[in-house]
Amino acid sequence: MAVVISSVTPRSPAAKAGVKAGETLAAINGHPINDSLDYGFYCYERTLILDLQTRTVKVRKRDDYDDIGLNFETYLMDIKHSCRNKCVFCFIDQLPPGMRETLYFKDDDSRLSFLQGSYITLTNMTDSDIERIIKMKLNVNVSVHTTDPELRKKMLCNRFAGDVLRYIKQMADGGITMNCQIVLCRGYNDGENLRRTLADLTALYPAVQSVAVVPFGATKYREGLPVIALHDKQSAGEAVDIIESFGDMMLEKYGERVVYPADELFLTADRELPPGEYYGSYDQYENGVGMWSYLRDGFAEELDEREADNRNVRLSIATGVLAAPLMRMLAEDVSRKFGGIGINVYAIDNDFFGHTVTVAGLITGGDLIKQLTPHKPELGGSVIIPRAMLKADEDVFLDDVTLEQVSQALGVPVIPAGSEPDELLDAMLGEISESS
């Protein structure tokens, strides 16, 4: 498959060689170019022979890592690979109608796993795809869920889903490093099946460098989907015990826990969250593993380094039900040190997706407006929200309500704060303005 060059960067090596926008790139040094991975991998050499649609061009670079300057219409130079599964736990299948189209796309693309850290099921892979991953040394993230072939077929509703362990072993033998995840569903892959899956995956350490176990989450839009019970205190506690037994074993054997429960499992089990050192290098942070401890411990260090003063600040924090207890604890710590600072913390119930959804990142602008409007007199000078509530690089919530609309409705600036402890503390101290 050849790809069309949309533009050529001025004064780049390709521009100097005379390559023009609109030409078609078929191969580099004899290697067919199908997507951005091929392009990046085969552009490494200093002298490149580009096979264009009607001619051949020689491009010379000063350094192996120099960009030759070709640009393409899409990031991947190809369409994204969509998911072929119908997983019993899929969150996208639980979305309400009428949301923006991109939210319904199910990504299952190994290229994006390498480039952006997304998780793939390996169900749309062939042996040649796996060989390509190994050849290019593409470390990937794998959604495993279970290593029981028949159960995996059932959970993913895909007759090809049972090959996952064979592919993982093949990649491990080829020197590929993987982070793996398990979405834990009661009555499916918990209990003894969870033990089996963790035993299979930990046996492949260090190729499998980490495993996150996250609980199944349900919205109120599960009509027509399999019935899966949510985790309660007992089932979450049983899962944590199994996960930690493997983590303790790996820690003793290799000095790394490798296997981690998501924060939500600890909280549902009413267990105290571990200290930051429990999570090592936080390999599964983006999976909700260690976020609470990272913020709690880092915030305490940041607050200890700040010198108290007499500033007078009144503001509010709006977050999800799950994070609200931590936010209240941190707000109290700030108020104890800075006596002139008063912070109200509001736990926002997720009316949009349903009250079983408790994470802050899925709170909508509409729910913020509806639930904070009665508290307008107590909001203070601003409302802090987690930046995770907004679309990446845009001030838009999942329901397409804008940040400006929420600010106007509440009559105060609504300020997104990142998940880093210093940024959150700056926001609580009134040092982050709407413009910043």
Protein Blocks (a to p, Z undefined) as FASTA:
>chain_A
ZZddfbdcehiaklmnopaehiacfbgghiacfbfmlmmmmmmpmbdcdddfkbccdddd
fbfklcehiacfbfnopacdddfbdcfklmklmccehiafklmpccdbfklmmmnopace
hlmccfklmmmmmmnopacdddfkpacfklmmmmnopaklmmmmmmmmmmmmnopacddd
ddddehilgcjlmmmmmmmmmmmpcklmbdcdddddddfklghiacdddddfklmmmmmm
mmmmmmmmmmmmnopakiacdfklmmmnopacddfklnonommlmnopoklmmmmmmmmm
mmmmpccdfbdcdddddddfklmmmmmmmmmmmmmmmmmbccdddddddfknopkbmbfk
lccfklmmmmmmmmmmmnojbdcddfklpcehiacdfkopafklmmmmnopacddddfbf
klmmmmmnopacfkZZ
